[in-house]
Structure formats: C-alpha cells, structure tokens
Amino acid sequence: MERLQKVIAHAGIASRRKAEELIEQGRVTVNGKLVTELGVKVSSRDKVEVDGLPIYREEPVYYLFYKPKNTLSAVSDEFDRTVVNDYFPNVKERIYPIGRLDFDTTGLLLMTNDGEFANLLMHPRYHVEKTYVAKVNAIPTRENLLKLERGVIIDGKKTSKAKARLISQNTKKNSAVVELTIHEGWNHQVKKMFESINCPVVKLKREKFAFLTLDNLQPGMSRPLKTFEVDKLKNLAKQSIDK
C-alpha cells in the first residue's frame, strides 16, 4: 500500500506537493469515491482518477545494481553530483533506489518503481539481511566482534543482533577486513557500529542483500532481477516477521 499522493506523483501527474493539493481540491477519486483527505493509502488494484481521467501505472521493474564509489543513492541532485539513476539512461520507468548506500560506499543496491516492494524490504519489521565487508583502521578483538553481534548503542538506540566475522588482518598496518551482517538500515549504521568499537571504517562495500550477490558485475553495471528472485525476496521478508 502506498499513499495516494505518492501514487499520483509517481505516475507523473504532478509533484508530491501538487498531488496533495489536487486531493484537497476534490479532484481525485479512488474506485469512484471522492477523496479529499491526505493519508489515504491505495494498492495496485485500486482505480485512481484525477479530474475524471485514470492515471497510468507503470509495469513494475526491478534491478540489481553495483553502486560505484562517489555516487548518490538518489534520483537527482541539486549540485549535479552523480546519482544512481545516471547509470540507467535507457530505462523509461521512474525507478529509484531501495534504501541507500553512503556516497563513498560501494556495492549491491536494488532499484525499482514498485513502492510496495520497496517498503517490504525497507520496513524495520521485515528482517532482510544485508552483508557488508569493511576495511577498518584497527584490528578488532573477538570481544569487539561479540559486541557487534549482541548489539551496540548508536544514536541512543541499540542495534539488533548481527553477525560479525574477521576476514583478514594486517598487524604491520594495524588494519583489518571484517564482514558484518545486519537487517536494519539506519543512517550510517555500519560505520557507526564499527566506530563504537574504535575501529573506524576506511572502505565499505555491501556484498549481499538477502540471497542476492554481485556475481560478476563491475561497478556501474546492473541486471534485471528474475521473477523468482522478486518472489523469493517478498516471501523472505514476510516470513521474517515470525522470527
């Protein structure tokens, strides 16, 4: 389910703010009924009309993208910096990233125009695992890794249980490579988790999203998700509620 104004904006009728005005002006109906209050949510099965004309809904599309470094997880940027959508010049649908990776973080990012699907994977109630590999300026002890696994306090909140594994270490340079698997997606979460154990991140890459990997993709490359992958992600998210 998506907010009505978002559906209207996504169909290209108007901006989100203008769509809200259209609703309040009594120019929008859902399944033949006038809607004038904001906050109404609709599904893909609902018939939405603006000024008596049904809005066009794009067919849902799904992509797995290898986000390069120094790229914004956004559809546009007022400062003309590179954004992820710049790598999809031939995709006519209005796609956007599911969640985000930091500007300097690389790795697996999903792109779609399916709001219900995006919400399913981003909502905190659905425990979809994301796996990161971080190069850190310190060598974490086993106790450090256990702290990450049990949960640490960042921004006044405790993170959920995680999985942490030391991949390699360089005693001469006092650095290490660590794999961390989480299911949340707070702002700068991975970096802040490592900071909490005094292991600042110097390089970060997301290598897995649930069962999906980058395979043989290179930075800036993408591929459409297969139908069974989309279905599997949906089922995985819904099943995670009971865990």
N, C-alpha and C positions, 0 to 999 in steps of 0.2 A: 504494500500500500504506500502511496506517495501523496504528499499534499497537493491539492488541486492547483494552486498557483505554480508549483514546480512543474506539473504535467503540462500546463499551458505554456510556460516559458520554454520547456524542453521541446515542445512542438514548433517553436519558432514564431509563435503568435505575437509575443511581447516579452519584455524583460520580466523578471520575477516581481519587481515592484509594480510595474504596469499591470501585470496579471492580477495582482491583489486589488488594484483599482477597478479593473473590469468586473471582478467578483462583487465588490462592494457597490458598484453601479447597477447591479442586477442584470448583467449582460451574459451570464454564464448559467447553463443548466447541466445537470447530471442525471442521466436517464429520464429526461423530460421534466425534471423538477428544478425550479429556480433555486440557486444557491447564492446567498448574499453575505454569508459569514465566513471568515477566514478560519483555517484549521481543518476544514473538511478533507478527508483522505479518500482517494479513489484507487481502484485496481485497474488492470489492463482490460477487464471485462466490462467496465463502466463506459457508457457513451457520454462523452463530454462535448458540449456545443458552445461556441462563442458567437453571439449575435445570430443564433439560429443555424450556424454552419458547424458541422462536425470537424473536430481537429484531426489532423493526420498524425498517426503514431508510427514512428519508425519501427521496422523489424529489429528485434534485439540482436546485438552483435557483441562478441566477446574476444578479447585479445590478451595474449601473454606477451609482455614487453620487457626487454632488458634495458632498464633505465641507465643511461650513461652518467658519469660524474658531471657536476655543474649544470644540472638540468632541473627545472622546477616541476614539481608534481602538480601542474595546473594546466588549464586550457588556454590561458593567455597571461600576459604580464605587462603592466603599465610602463615598466622600464625596458621593455623589449629584450628581456633575457630569454634564453632558450627554454621552451616548455615541452612537456612530453608530447603534446599534440602536434608539434612541429615535425615529428617523426611519422605522422600518419597523413601525408598530404593527399593521398588518393582515397581516403575513407570518407564517404559522403555523410555518414551518420554523425550525429553530435556526441562523440564519445568523451569520456572523462575518466580520470584515474580512480580506482577503488582504494581509498585511503591515500597515504602519501609516503614518500621517502624523502629524507632531507636533501637539500640542494647538492651536497657533496657525497651523498650515499648512492651507491650503485645497486643494481640487481633487479630481482623479479617484481614487476608491478603489473597488476591486472587493469585492463581498460574495458569500458563497456558503455552502453547507453541505457542499460536496464537498471532502473533505480531500485526495484525490489531486490534484485540480485545483489547489488552493491550494498544495500542496507543489511542484507542477510549476512554478508561476510564481514561487515564492519561493526555491527552492533555488539556491545560488550557481553550480551547474554549468550552469544554464539561463540564457542571456544574453538576457533580455527587457528591452528598453529602456524607460526611464521618462524623460519630459521635463518639466523644471521651468522656471518663469520666476521669477527672483528680483529684487527691488529691493534694491540694496546701497548702503551708505553710503561710496562711493568710486567712482572711475572706473577700472576695470581696464585695464591696457595690453594690447597684443597679446601681449607676453611672458607676462603673467599668465594670459591665456586659454590660451596654449600649454602652460603648466604644468598647468593643469586637464586639458587634453586628453591630456597624456602620463602623468598620474598624480601625485598628491601624497601625502605621508605624513600620515596621521591616525591617532591612537591606535596608533602603532607599525607600521601597515600601509600599504602603497602601494595607492592606488586603481587600478582598471583604466583603460584608455584611455577617454576620454569625448569628447563634442562640446560646444564652447562657442561662443556667438555673442553679440556685443554688439548689443542691440536698439536702445537709445537711451541718451543721456547728458545730464545737466544740469550744466554746468560751474559755474553760479552756486551750486547747492546741493551740488555735489560728490557727485552720486549717479548711479546708472545702473541700467538694466534689462538683465539678462543671461539668456539661455536656456542651460540645461545639460542634456545627455542622458547618463544613466548606465544601467548594467544591474545594479548591485548594490543593496543596500538596508540598509546599515549604520545603526546608531543615529545620528541627527542628521547623516548623511553629507553632505548638500548644504551645510548650514550650516557644517560643519567644513571642507569643501573651500574655501568662499569665505573663511573665516577664515584659512586657510593662505596666502592671497594678500593678506591685510589688507583684505578687502572684506566687512565684517560685513553679514549679511542682516537687513533690517528687515521684509521681507514676502516670503512664499514660497507658490507655487501649483504643484501638479502639473497640467499641461495634457494630457499624453498618457501612455497606458500601452500600449506597443506601437503598434498602429494605431488604438487607440480614443481618441476625444476627448470633451470635454464637450458638444459640439454646442450646443444651445440650452438646456441645463439651467441652472437657477439654484441657488444654494447651498441644500442641504437636499432637493433633488429627486433622483429616481432613475428608472431604467428597467431592465426585464429585458434581459439580453443575448440576442441572437438565437442560434439554434442554430449558424449558420455562423460567428458570432463566437467562440463557445466552441471549436468545432472548429479554427478558424484559430489561436487562442491556443495550443491544445495542440500543433498541428503546428509553430508558430513556435518554441515552447520546445524541442521535441525536435530540430528541425533545427539549433538554435543550438549544440548540443553539438559538432557537427563543424566549427564556425567557429574 
